Protein backbone atom coordinates (compact mmCIF):
# COMPACT_ATOMS: atom_id res chain seq x y z
CA UNK A 1 0.00 0.00 0.00
CA UNK A 2 1.12 3.55 -0.71
CA UNK A 3 2.73 4.99 2.50
CA UNK A 4 1.02 8.33 1.87
CA UNK A 5 -2.32 6.57 1.78
CA UNK A 6 -1.57 4.94 5.13
CA UNK A 7 -0.77 8.36 6.61
CA UNK A 8 -4.04 9.96 5.51
CA UNK A 9 -6.14 6.98 6.57
CA UNK A 10 -4.49 7.17 9.98
CA UNK A 11 -5.21 10.90 10.17
CA UNK A 12 -8.84 10.32 9.21
CA UNK A 13 -9.37 8.57 12.56
CA UNK A 14 -7.76 11.25 14.75
CA UNK A 15 -10.59 12.96 16.58
CA UNK A 16 -8.43 15.73 18.04
CA UNK A 17 -7.48 16.81 14.51
CA UNK A 18 -11.10 16.63 13.45
CA UNK A 19 -12.11 18.89 16.34
CA UNK A 20 -9.27 21.30 15.56
CA UNK A 21 -9.68 21.56 11.79
CA UNK A 22 -13.48 21.51 11.70
CA UNK A 23 -13.52 25.01 13.19
CA UNK A 24 -10.56 26.34 11.21
CA UNK A 25 -11.43 28.93 8.58
CA UNK A 26 -8.52 28.09 6.23
CA UNK A 27 -9.23 24.35 6.55
CA UNK A 28 -12.89 24.90 5.65
CA UNK A 29 -11.86 26.82 2.54
CA UNK A 30 -9.48 24.05 1.43
CA UNK A 31 -12.12 21.37 2.11
CA UNK A 32 -14.36 22.88 -0.58
CA UNK A 33 -12.31 20.97 -3.14
CA UNK A 34 -14.42 17.90 -2.25
CA UNK A 35 -17.32 19.24 -0.17
CA UNK A 36 -20.10 21.55 -1.34
CA UNK A 37 -20.37 23.42 1.96
CA UNK A 38 -21.65 23.05 5.51
CA UNK A 39 -25.39 23.52 5.00
CA UNK A 40 -28.16 21.78 3.11
CA UNK A 41 -28.67 24.90 1.00
CA UNK A 42 -24.99 24.75 0.01
CA UNK A 43 -25.62 21.21 -1.22
CA UNK A 44 -28.80 22.15 -3.10
CA UNK A 45 -27.11 25.13 -4.76
CA UNK A 46 -24.23 23.01 -6.01
CA UNK A 47 -26.62 20.22 -7.06
CA UNK A 48 -28.46 22.65 -9.31
CA UNK A 49 -25.20 23.88 -10.81
CA UNK A 50 -24.03 20.35 -11.56
CA UNK A 51 -27.39 19.49 -13.04
CA UNK A 52 -26.89 22.16 -15.68
CA UNK A 53 -24.15 19.95 -17.14
CA UNK A 54 -26.51 16.94 -17.15
CA UNK A 55 -25.35 15.18 -13.97
CA UNK A 56 -27.68 13.46 -11.54
CA UNK A 57 -26.95 13.89 -7.82
CA UNK A 58 -26.57 11.76 -4.70
CA UNK A 59 -26.69 14.13 -1.72
CA UNK A 60 -24.95 13.12 1.51
CA UNK A 61 -25.01 14.81 4.90
CA UNK A 62 -21.56 13.96 6.21
CA UNK A 63 -21.29 12.14 9.52
CA UNK A 64 -20.29 8.78 10.98
CA UNK A 65 -19.38 6.89 14.17
CA UNK A 66 -22.23 8.37 16.25
CA UNK A 67 -22.13 6.96 19.78
CA UNK A 68 -25.24 8.38 21.47
CA UNK A 69 -28.93 8.20 20.60
CA UNK A 70 -29.54 11.95 20.59
CA UNK A 71 -26.83 12.57 17.97
CA UNK A 72 -28.18 9.75 15.81
CA UNK A 73 -31.73 11.11 16.06
CA UNK A 74 -30.48 14.57 15.09
CA UNK A 75 -28.70 13.07 12.07
CA UNK A 76 -31.92 11.32 11.07
CA UNK A 77 -33.83 14.60 11.38
CA UNK A 78 -31.40 16.19 8.92
CA UNK A 79 -32.34 13.53 6.38
CA UNK A 80 -36.03 14.34 6.86
CA UNK A 81 -35.07 17.95 6.08
CA UNK A 82 -33.25 16.81 2.94
CA UNK A 83 -36.25 14.85 1.72
CA UNK A 84 -38.60 17.74 2.48
CA UNK A 85 -36.28 20.10 0.63
CA UNK A 86 -35.82 17.97 -2.49
CA UNK A 87 -39.33 16.53 -2.79
CA UNK A 88 -40.36 19.46 -4.97
CA UNK A 89 -37.16 19.44 -7.03
CA UNK A 90 -38.63 17.41 -9.87
CA UNK A 91 -36.54 19.15 -12.51
CA UNK A 92 -33.51 16.99 -11.75
CA UNK A 93 -32.70 13.54 -10.40
CA UNK A 94 -31.47 13.73 -6.81
CA UNK A 95 -31.03 10.77 -4.49
CA UNK A 96 -29.68 10.41 -0.95
CA UNK A 97 -26.72 8.61 0.61
CA UNK A 98 -26.18 7.89 4.31
CA UNK A 99 -23.96 5.90 6.65
CA UNK A 100 -25.33 3.44 9.19
CA UNK A 101 -22.94 4.50 11.96
CA UNK A 102 -24.40 7.99 11.55
CA UNK A 103 -27.84 6.46 12.14
CA UNK A 104 -26.77 4.70 15.35
CA UNK A 105 -25.34 1.34 14.25
CA UNK A 106 -22.72 1.54 17.01
CA UNK A 107 -25.56 1.82 19.52
CA UNK A 108 -27.53 -1.16 18.24
CA UNK A 109 -28.74 -2.68 14.99
CA UNK A 110 -32.38 -2.33 16.00
CA UNK A 111 -32.02 1.35 16.95
CA UNK A 112 -30.33 2.03 13.63
CA UNK A 113 -32.99 0.10 11.72
CA UNK A 114 -35.77 2.02 13.46
CA UNK A 115 -34.16 5.29 12.39
CA UNK A 116 -33.80 4.04 8.84
CA UNK A 117 -37.38 2.83 8.51
CA UNK A 118 -38.69 6.34 9.06
CA UNK A 119 -36.27 7.86 6.55
CA UNK A 120 -36.98 5.17 3.95
CA UNK A 121 -40.75 5.55 4.36
CA UNK A 122 -40.52 9.32 3.87
CA UNK A 123 -38.21 8.94 0.86
CA UNK A 124 -40.46 6.30 -0.71
CA UNK A 125 -43.45 8.61 -0.34
CA UNK A 126 -41.77 11.04 -2.74
CA UNK A 127 -40.04 8.45 -4.95
CA UNK A 128 -36.56 9.37 -3.72
CA UNK A 129 -33.83 6.71 -3.75
CA UNK A 130 -31.64 6.12 -0.69
CA UNK A 131 -28.24 4.41 -0.83
CA UNK A 132 -26.63 2.88 2.24
CA UNK A 133 -22.91 3.61 2.21
CA UNK A 134 -20.53 0.80 3.10
CA UNK A 135 -18.04 1.53 5.84
CA UNK A 136 -15.06 -0.56 6.99
CA UNK A 137 -15.15 -4.36 6.82
CA UNK A 138 -16.04 -4.50 10.53
CA UNK A 139 -19.54 -3.37 9.51
CA UNK A 140 -20.04 -5.33 6.28
CA UNK A 141 -22.22 -8.16 7.57
CA UNK A 142 -24.42 -5.88 9.67
CA UNK A 143 -24.81 -3.39 6.83
CA UNK A 144 -25.83 -6.12 4.38
CA UNK A 145 -28.28 -7.58 6.90
CA UNK A 146 -30.00 -4.22 7.37
CA UNK A 147 -30.12 -3.66 3.61
CA UNK A 148 -31.76 -7.07 3.09
CA UNK A 149 -34.25 -6.38 5.89
CA UNK A 150 -35.28 -3.06 4.38
CA UNK A 151 -35.75 -4.65 0.97
CA UNK A 152 -37.74 -7.47 2.60
CA UNK A 153 -40.02 -4.87 4.21
CA UNK A 154 -40.79 -3.37 0.80
CA UNK A 155 -38.41 -0.44 0.61
CA UNK A 156 -37.49 -1.11 -3.00
CA UNK A 157 -35.75 2.26 -3.38
CA UNK A 158 -32.95 1.17 -1.05
CA UNK A 159 -29.50 0.68 -2.59
CA UNK A 160 -26.23 -0.60 -1.16
CA UNK A 161 -22.54 0.12 -1.66
CA UNK A 162 -20.19 -2.82 -2.27
CA UNK A 163 -16.37 -2.60 -2.25
CA UNK A 164 -14.22 -4.53 -4.71
CA UNK A 165 -11.19 -4.40 -2.39
CA UNK A 166 -12.73 -7.08 -0.13
CA UNK A 167 -12.11 -10.73 -0.95
CA UNK A 168 -15.67 -11.62 0.11
CA UNK A 169 -17.31 -9.30 -2.45
CA UNK A 170 -17.86 -11.83 -5.24
CA UNK A 171 -19.79 -14.07 -2.86
CA UNK A 172 -21.76 -11.10 -1.48
CA UNK A 173 -22.85 -10.16 -4.99
CA UNK A 174 -23.89 -13.74 -5.75
CA UNK A 175 -26.10 -13.68 -2.65
CA UNK A 176 -27.63 -10.31 -3.55
CA UNK A 177 -28.39 -10.95 -7.24
CA UNK A 178 -31.66 -12.87 -6.63
CA UNK A 179 -33.30 -9.73 -5.19
CA UNK A 180 -32.25 -7.53 -8.13
CA UNK A 181 -30.15 -5.06 -6.12
CA UNK A 182 -29.20 -1.49 -6.90
CA UNK A 183 -25.47 -1.61 -6.17
CA UNK A 184 -22.98 1.23 -6.07
CA UNK A 185 -19.74 -0.59 -6.82
CA UNK A 186 -16.61 1.17 -5.59
CA UNK A 187 -13.05 0.07 -4.84
CA UNK A 188 -13.09 1.00 -1.15
CA UNK A 189 -11.62 3.85 0.88
CA UNK A 190 -10.76 2.22 4.20
CA UNK A 191 -7.57 0.65 5.53
CA UNK A 192 -8.33 -3.08 5.67
CA UNK A 193 -6.29 -6.02 7.00
CA UNK A 194 -4.73 -8.41 4.48
CA UNK A 195 -6.93 -11.19 5.90
CA UNK A 196 -10.05 -9.66 4.31
CA UNK A 197 -8.83 -7.43 1.48
CA UNK A 198 -6.65 -7.50 -1.61
CA UNK A 199 -3.37 -5.72 -1.01
CA UNK A 200 -2.47 -5.05 -4.66
CA UNK A 201 -4.24 -2.52 -6.86
CA UNK A 202 -4.34 -4.87 -9.84
CA UNK A 203 -6.23 -7.44 -7.75
CA UNK A 204 -8.73 -4.84 -6.56
CA UNK A 205 -9.25 -3.73 -10.18
CA UNK A 206 -9.59 -7.30 -11.45
CA UNK A 207 -12.18 -8.03 -8.77
CA UNK A 208 -14.06 -4.86 -9.72
CA UNK A 209 -14.33 -6.02 -13.34
CA UNK A 210 -15.34 -9.53 -12.30
CA UNK A 211 -18.10 -8.29 -10.01
CA UNK A 212 -19.29 -5.63 -12.46
CA UNK A 213 -19.62 -8.25 -15.21
CA UNK A 214 -21.86 -10.24 -12.82
CA UNK A 215 -24.07 -7.19 -12.18
CA UNK A 216 -24.28 -6.45 -15.93
CA UNK A 217 -25.07 -10.02 -16.94
CA UNK A 218 -28.30 -10.61 -18.84
CA UNK A 219 -29.71 -12.72 -16.00
CA UNK A 220 -28.90 -10.10 -13.35
CA UNK A 221 -30.40 -7.24 -15.36
CA UNK A 222 -33.60 -9.23 -15.94
CA UNK A 223 -33.94 -9.64 -12.16
CA UNK A 224 -33.64 -5.89 -11.69
CA UNK A 225 -29.96 -5.41 -11.01
CA UNK A 226 -28.93 -1.77 -11.48
CA UNK A 227 -25.14 -1.27 -11.33
CA UNK A 228 -23.86 2.13 -10.26
CA UNK A 229 -20.27 2.19 -11.47
CA UNK A 230 -18.51 4.40 -8.93
CA UNK A 231 -14.99 4.98 -10.18
CA UNK A 232 -12.68 7.57 -11.71
CA UNK A 233 -10.52 4.82 -13.21
CA UNK A 234 -10.55 5.39 -16.96
CA UNK A 235 -9.52 1.80 -17.70
CA UNK A 236 -12.58 0.48 -15.88
CA UNK A 237 -14.79 3.09 -17.51
CA UNK A 238 -13.47 2.14 -20.96
CA UNK A 239 -14.02 -1.54 -20.17
CA UNK A 240 -17.62 -0.76 -19.20
CA UNK A 241 -18.28 1.23 -22.36
CA UNK A 242 -16.97 -1.64 -24.50
CA UNK A 243 -18.88 -4.27 -22.52
CA UNK A 244 -22.27 -2.57 -22.77
CA UNK A 245 -21.78 -1.93 -26.48
CA UNK A 246 -20.72 -5.52 -27.20
CA UNK A 247 -23.64 -6.89 -25.19
CA UNK A 248 -26.27 -4.43 -26.43
CA UNK A 249 -27.06 -3.20 -22.92
CA UNK A 250 -29.35 -0.16 -22.87
CA UNK A 251 -27.89 2.98 -21.31
CA UNK A 252 -30.75 3.20 -18.81
CA UNK A 253 -29.74 -0.12 -17.20
CA UNK A 254 -26.75 1.34 -15.33
CA UNK A 255 -25.04 4.58 -14.45
CA UNK A 256 -21.60 5.96 -13.72
CA UNK A 257 -20.94 7.72 -10.43
CA UNK A 258 -18.09 9.98 -9.37
CA UNK A 259 -17.18 12.13 -6.40
CA UNK A 260 -17.73 15.86 -6.35
CA UNK A 261 -14.48 17.67 -7.04
CA UNK A 262 -12.75 14.85 -8.90
CA UNK A 263 -12.53 14.56 -12.71
CA UNK A 264 -15.36 16.85 -13.65
CA UNK A 265 -14.00 16.75 -17.20
CA UNK A 266 -14.55 13.01 -17.29
CA UNK A 267 -18.02 13.38 -15.78
CA UNK A 268 -19.07 15.87 -18.44
CA UNK A 269 -17.59 13.78 -21.24
CA UNK A 270 -19.66 10.74 -20.23
CA UNK A 271 -22.82 12.86 -20.13
CA UNK A 272 -21.94 14.24 -23.54
CA UNK A 273 -21.84 10.70 -24.93
CA UNK A 274 -25.26 9.84 -23.52
CA UNK A 275 -24.31 7.95 -20.35
CA UNK A 276 -26.04 8.45 -17.04
CA UNK A 277 -23.76 10.19 -14.57
CA UNK A 278 -24.43 10.79 -10.87
CA UNK A 279 -22.21 12.97 -8.69
CA UNK A 280 -21.80 12.04 -5.03
CA UNK A 281 -22.24 15.44 -3.40
CA UNK A 282 -21.47 15.77 0.32
CA UNK A 283 -22.15 18.66 2.67
CA UNK A 284 -22.00 19.21 6.42
CA UNK A 285 -19.79 20.19 9.32
CA UNK A 286 -18.45 16.66 9.90
CA UNK A 287 -16.30 16.74 6.78
CA UNK A 288 -12.89 15.86 8.19
CA UNK A 289 -12.87 11.98 7.95
CA UNK A 290 -14.36 12.07 4.46
CA UNK A 291 -11.84 14.69 3.35
CA UNK A 292 -8.87 12.68 4.63
CA UNK A 293 -10.07 9.56 2.79
CA UNK A 294 -10.24 11.55 -0.45
CA UNK A 295 -6.62 12.65 0.04
CA UNK A 296 -5.65 9.04 0.74
CA UNK A 297 -7.19 7.73 -2.48
CA UNK A 298 -5.03 9.51 -5.04
CA UNK A 299 -1.75 11.48 -4.79
CA UNK A 300 -3.21 13.90 -7.35
CA UNK A 301 -5.79 14.97 -4.78
CA UNK A 302 -3.02 16.14 -2.47
CA UNK A 303 -1.52 18.15 -5.34
CA UNK A 304 -4.87 19.85 -5.97
CA UNK A 305 -5.01 20.91 -2.32
CA UNK A 306 -1.42 22.20 -2.29
CA UNK A 307 -2.10 24.30 -5.39
CA UNK A 308 -5.12 25.77 -3.60
CA UNK A 309 -3.03 26.68 -0.57
CA UNK A 310 -0.37 28.54 -2.55
CA UNK A 311 -2.67 30.43 -4.88
C-alpha positions, 0 to 999 in steps of 0.5 A, a space after each residue: 500500500 502507498 505509504 502516503 495513503 496509510 498516513 491519511 487513513 491514519 489521520 482520518 481517525 484522529 478525533 483531536 485533529 477533526 475537532 481542531 480543523 473543523 472550526 478552522 477557517 482556512 481548513 474549511 476553505 481548502 475542504 471545498 475541493 471535495 465538499 459543497 459546503 456546511 449547509 443543506 442549501 450549500 448542497 442544493 445550490 451546487 446540485 443545481 449547478 451540476 445538473 446544468 451539465 446533465 449530472 444526476 446527484 446523490 446528496 450526503 449529509 456527512 457524519 459517521 461513528 455516532 455513539 449516542 442516541 440523541 446525535 443519531 436522532 439529530 442526524 436522522 432529522 437532517 435527512 427528513 429535512 433533505 427529503 422535504 427540501 428535495 421533494 419538490 425538485 422534480 426538474 432533476 434527479 437527486 437521491 440520498 446517501 447515508 452511513 449506518 454508523 451515523 444512524 446509530 449502528 454503534 448503539 444497536 442494529 435495532 435502533 439504527 434500523 428504526 431510524 432508517 425505517 422512518 427515513 426510507 418511508 418518507 423517501 419512498 413517499 416522494 419516490 426518492 432513492 436512498 443508498 446505504 454507504 458501506 463503511 469498513 469491513 467490521 460493519 459489512 455483515 451488519 450493513 448487508 443484513 440491514 439492507 436485506 431487511 429493508 428490501 424485505 419490508 418493501 423499501 425497493 428504493 434502497 440501494 447498497 454500496 459494495 467494495 471490490 477491495 474485499 475478498 468476500 465481495 464476489 460471494 456477497 454479490 452472488 447472494 444479492 443478485 436474486 433480489 435484483 439489487 441497486 449496487 454502487 460498486 466502488 473500490 473501497 476507501 478504508 484501511 483493511 487487513 490483508 486477511 479480508 482485502 486485496 493488497 495489490 491494486 491490480 487485484 482490486 481492479 480485477 475483482 471490480 471487473 469480475 463483479 461488475 460483469 456479474 451485475 451487468 449479466 443478462 440474467 442479473 439485469 432481468 432480475 432488476 440489477 442496477 449497477 452504479 459504477 462508482 470509479 474515476 478509473 478510466 480503464 474500468 470506464 473504458 471496459 464498461 463502455 466496451 462491454 455494454 456496447 458488445 452486449 447491447 445493454 441499454 444505457 438506462 440499465 446502469 449509471 456511472 458515479 463519481 465524487 464531487 471535485 474529482 474529474 469533472 471533465 470526465 463526468 461531463 464527457 460521459 454525459 456528452 456521450 449519452 451515459 447516465 452520470 451521478 455525482 456524489 455530493 457531500 455537505 455538512 460540518 463533519 467533513 474531516 474523515 471524508 476529506 482525509 479519505 479523499 486525500 488518501 485515495 489519489 496522490 493527485 488529490 493532495 496536489 490539488 489541495 497544495 495548489 489551492 493553498 499557494 494560490 
